[in-house]
Amino acid sequence: MIAVRAVVQTPLASRYLVQLCKHFAHKIAVTYDTERGHADFPWGICDMTAGDAALDLYCEAPSAEDLERVKFVVTDHLQRFGWREKLSPDWQSETPRSS
């Protein structure tokens, strides 16, 4: 497994987490509340945590290609939903939680 993380500064982190999860739930398995979300894509996962000033995004997948797909979907939707704030995740390599 390989993983990336992005911390997106926004005072509306909980709102974006819920919006992303509700949207993704139309097509994939998603669990969430106002502070944490988990999206189970066919190619990997994205865990989301909303804080007071930031949305923490953690994505993991079995291959670089699969991870790029997860990152693309999450980035694309976050940018569309957060267009007023010009939100854009800055993905950084992360140690995978699973092996």
C-alpha positions as CSV (number, residue, x, y, z in Angstrom):
1,M,0.0,0.0,0.0
2,I,1.0,3.6,-0.6
3,A,-0.5,6.7,1.0
4,V,-0.6,10.5,0.9
5,R,-2.0,13.1,3.2
6,A,-3.1,16.7,2.7
7,V,-4.2,19.2,5.3
8,V,-6.4,21.9,3.8
9,Q,-6.8,25.0,5.8
10,T,-10.5,26.1,6.0
11,P,-12.8,27.1,8.8
12,L,-15.6,25.1,7.0
13,A,-13.8,21.7,7.3
14,S,-16.8,19.9,8.8
15,R,-19.1,21.3,6.1
16,Y,-16.8,20.1,3.3
17,L,-16.3,16.7,4.9
18,V,-20.1,16.2,5.1
19,Q,-20.6,17.5,1.6
20,L,-17.9,15.2,0.1
21,C,-19.2,12.2,2.0
22,K,-22.9,12.8,1.0
23,H,-21.8,13.2,-2.6
24,F,-19.6,10.1,-2.7
25,A,-22.3,8.0,-1.0
26,H,-24.3,8.1,-4.2
27,K,-21.9,5.7,-5.8
28,I,-19.6,4.1,-3.1
29,A,-19.7,3.0,0.5
30,V,-19.2,5.9,2.9
31,T,-19.4,6.4,6.6
32,Y,-19.3,9.8,8.3
33,D,-20.4,12.2,10.9
34,T,-19.5,15.9,11.3
35,E,-15.9,15.2,12.4
36,R,-14.8,12.0,10.5
37,G,-15.5,10.4,7.2
38,H,-14.4,7.3,5.4
39,A,-14.9,6.8,1.6
40,D,-14.2,3.3,0.2
41,F,-13.4,3.7,-3.5
42,P,-13.0,0.7,-5.8
43,W,-9.3,1.6,-6.0
44,G,-8.5,2.8,-2.5
45,I,-9.7,4.7,0.5
46,C,-9.9,8.3,1.8
47,D,-10.2,9.1,5.5
48,M,-11.3,12.7,6.3
49,T,-11.0,14.5,9.6
50,A,-12.5,17.9,10.2
51,G,-10.9,20.2,12.8
52,D,-11.7,23.8,13.7
53,A,-9.4,25.2,11.0
54,A,-8.5,22.4,8.7
55,L,-9.7,19.3,6.8
56,D,-7.2,16.5,7.0
57,L,-7.3,14.1,4.1
58,Y,-5.6,10.7,4.1
59,C,-5.7,8.5,1.0
60,E,-4.3,5.0,0.6
61,A,-4.3,2.5,-2.4
62,P,-2.4,-0.6,-3.5
63,S,-0.6,1.1,-6.5
64,A,0.5,4.5,-7.6
65,E,-2.1,4.4,-10.4
66,D,-4.9,3.6,-8.0
67,L,-3.7,6.3,-5.6
68,E,-3.7,8.9,-8.4
69,R,-7.4,8.0,-9.1
70,V,-8.4,8.5,-5.5
71,K,-6.4,11.8,-5.3
72,F,-8.0,13.0,-8.5
73,V,-11.6,12.3,-7.4
74,V,-11.1,13.9,-3.9
75,T,-9.2,16.9,-5.3
76,D,-11.7,17.5,-8.1
77,H,-14.7,17.4,-5.8
78,L,-13.1,19.5,-3.0
79,Q,-12.1,22.2,-5.5
80,R,-15.6,22.3,-7.0
81,F,-17.3,22.4,-3.5
82,G,-14.7,24.9,-2.1
83,W,-14.4,27.1,-5.2
84,R,-15.1,30.3,-3.1
85,E,-12.1,29.5,-0.9
86,K,-10.0,28.2,-3.8
87,L,-9.4,25.0,-1.9
88,S,-6.7,22.7,-3.3
89,P,-5.0,19.8,-1.4
90,D,-1.2,19.8,-1.4
91,W,-0.7,16.0,-1.3
92,Q,2.4,14.7,0.6
93,S,3.7,11.2,0.9
94,E,2.6,9.4,4.1
95,T,3.4,6.2,5.8
96,P,0.6,3.7,5.0
97,R,-1.6,2.6,7.9
98,S,-2.0,-0.9,6.4
99,S,0.4,-3.1,4.6
